[in-house]
Structure formats: structure tokens, C-alpha cells
Amino acid sequence: MSPAVKIELINCENCILDEIADKESNRNDVAETYAFCIISSEKPNFGRINRAILQRWTRSGLDYIKRRAWNWVEGKVQ
């Protein structure tokens, strides 16, 4: 059996806020970064992140990003 590998995004809150502000980023890009925030040992301010997502997209966009991020965390999306 191979050992588990953990990849962690450093400064995930600022990374995702920059990505949300980048007009070339799409919801799937942000969802993957959101997943890294979920599993991070850092404690990002999800309220701030969610507000930034809502400013760029709609409530359904936030729901989509969160749902896809959790699917990624649970290994349902690659």
C-alpha cells in the first residue's frame, strides 16, 4: 500500500479571493480552490470568501461552487 499524500495550499484565503477577482477564472476553477480551503490546516474566513463569490456570481453560483468543492473533497470529482 502506498503512503497517503497531502497537498496543502498556502495562504488559501488570499489565493481564492484573487482567483474570484480574476475574470478569466470560472466557477469550476474557484470550486477546486474552495476545496483546498476546506481541507487546509489554515482557517480561512469562509464568510468573506462566500461574499466575494456572491458579488461575482449569484446565490446559485455559490451553491454550485460549494457543492462541487465538497464533491472534490469527497473524491467524487477529479
Buried (B, 14 or more C-beta within 10 A) or exposed (E): EEEEEEEEBEEBBEBBBEBBEEEEBEBEBBBBBBBBBBBBEEEBEBEEBBEBBEEBBEEEBBEBBBEBBBBBBEEEBE
